[in-house]
């Protein structure tokens, strides 16, 4: 039986599939033209959506980010996918939460966004470069190592609308324009934002509980000390 969470996610995907239909095609402008895709391409994404939805919903209580990047890369047929969080709340530096590289999970990494195509994404934009990404960002040496040709990235927001990271895919071949791919990326960037915020809240709660336990232990120790002082004074 399909869970309520999975039904909700599939409904959200179907509702937002045409989200970028009016955006102009200009890689320099960092936006995407959602040109009408052909029927085979559309059917491919229709088949891909349940796969991503199923695996990420099932991973909500486990390793969400690893599951997300793996199935996103496989569904969009790209070589790389990664999701990050901003370091110390600043949009100029990010660290990876999970990454997929070819046929395996990649290592953790952290980097300054200024010389990279990710910089615009961290400013809150959808950034799309269908080809020639290395020539557009010559100072980004990682693109050379990845043999990167194309890039698509979406910002990750928290519930207040602040950018707290980003979700991106990179390929070693041209990345065709497709509205479904952009919609998928935006939807799961939103899911990543909700999960990251949930995890942060969870960690803060446990930190608070730890602090309360430490305070409780301290009060117990002080009470024991006072009792001993009182006992000695009464002797």
N, C-alpha and C positions, 0 to 999 in steps of 0.2 A: 504493500500500500504506500502511496506517495505521501511524504510528510508535508505538513502545512508550510514549513520553511521552504521546501523545494518548490511547492506550488506557487508560493509568493515570488520566489526568484524567477521562475519561468515566466510568470505573468509580467514581471517588471521588464524582462528582456524583450518580450513580444511587444510591449507597449512602447519601448524606446528605440526600436530597431531602426527607425528612420530619422533619428534625432539631428543629423547634420546635413540634411538634404540641401540647404541653401548656402552652405559655406563655400567661398571661392577657392579655386585651386591655385595656390601660390605658396610653394615651400618656404620662400623668404618671409611670407606673412604668417607662417607658423600655424596655418589652418588647413582644413581638408575640404576638398570638393567631393561630395558624395555622389559621384556620377552614377547613373543607373547601371547596376551590375547585370551581367548576363544570367540566364536562368541556372546553368550549372554552378556558377559561383554562389548564387543565392541559396541554392539547395545545399551546397557544401556547408554554409554557415548555419542553415537550419538544422543540419545534422550535428554540427559542432556545439550548438547551444546547450542541448540537454546533457552532453558529456561534461562540459565545464560546470554547469549548474549542479549536476549530481555530485561530482567529486568535491567541489568547494563547499557545498552544503553539508556533506558528510564529514568534512574536515573542520567544521566550525568549532567543535570541541577539542580538536587536535591540532595538527600542524597545518593550519590554514594556508599560510603564505607559500610553503613549499608546494603544496598541492595546486595552488593557484598558478604559479609560474610554470610549472610542468605542463599542466593541461591547457593553459593559455597558449604556450609555444606550440604544442602539438596541434591544437585546433586551428590556429592561425597560420600554421605551417611556416614558422620562422625559426631561425637558429638559436636566438637568445631571447630570454624574457627575465625581467627582474623587478622587484618591488623594494622600495627604500623608505626610510624615515629620516626626517631632518635631525641633525645633531644639535643638541642644546636649543632646540626651537628655532634655529636659524635656517633660512632657505638657501644659504650659500654653501652648505656642506651636508652631505647625506651619508648614511651607512645602509648597507643592504640588510633586508630582512630574509630574503631568499632569492636565489638566481638559478636559471636553467641555462645550460651551455651545451648545445648540440644534442647529446643523448644522455646527459647526466646533470646532477646538481653542481653548480659552481661554488667556488670558495666565497667566504665573506669578504667584503671590501668596503672601503670608505674613501670619499674623494670630494674635492672642491668642484662645484658645478660650473664655475665661470667659463672655462674653455670648452664646455661640452654642450651638446644639444639638449641636455637635461635642464639647463639654466632657465630657458623659457618656460618649461613645464612647471618648475618650482615657482614661477611668477604667476601661476594659475591658468596657463594656456594649454590647449591641446596642440602639440607640436608634431608636425608630419613632414618628413623629408623622404620622398620616394626613391631618390637616387643621389649619388655623388656626395654622401654625407661626409666623407673624409676631406674633400676639398672645401666644404663649407665650414668645417671645424678643424683646421690644420694643426692646432695646438693640442688636440685630444689624441694622445698617443694610444690610448686603449682602443680607439676605433681601428687603428692600423693593425694592432694585435688580433683584433676580432675579424679582420678582413671585412669590415662593415661597409655596406652599400646603402642601406636604408634604415629609417627610424620612425617610430610612432610612440608618443608618450602622452600620458594623462596625469594630471595632478591628483593627489590623494588629500581630501579635506577632512577635518574633524567636524563635529556637529555645529560648531560656531562659524564654520566657513573659512577657517584658517588652513593654509596649506601645511601639511605635516609630513609629506613625502610624495612619492610618485610611482607610477606603474608604467613600464616601457617594454617595447619589443624592438629588437634589432635583427636585421637579416643581412646575409652576404650576397643577396640578389635584389633586384628591383622590387619594390613593394607597391603593388597596384592599388589604385584608389578604390575604396569600398566602404559604403556607409555602415554595413553590419560590423566590420572590424572595429571601426571607431566607436560604435555603440557598445560593443562588447567590452572594449577597453575602459570606457567611461563607467559602465555599470559595475565592473569588477574593481575599478579604482575606488568607487564609492563603497563597495563591500570591504575592500582593504582598509579604508578609513574607519569604518565602523568597528572592524575587528581590532585594529591597532588601538583605537580609543578604548575598547572594552578591555584589552590586555593592560593598558596603562592604568585604567581605573582599578582593575584587579590587583595590580602590583602596589598601587598607592594604598589600597585597602589593607593589604597584608603588611605593608610598612607601618601603617597606623596601628594595626593590631600588635605588631612586634613592639612598637614604642609603648603601647599601653601595658603590655606584659612586662617590659623592662621597668616601667614606672611602678607596677604592682609589686614586682620583686624588690625594688628599692624600698618601697614603703614597708614591706614585710621585714626587710633587714633592719630598717630604722626602728620599727616597732620592737623587734627583738633586742636591739641595742638599748632602747629606752627602758624596757622591762628589766634588763640586766643591771642598768644603772640604778634603777629604783630599788631593786633587790639588794644591791651592794650598799646603797645609802641607808637602807633600813636595818642593816646588820650592826 
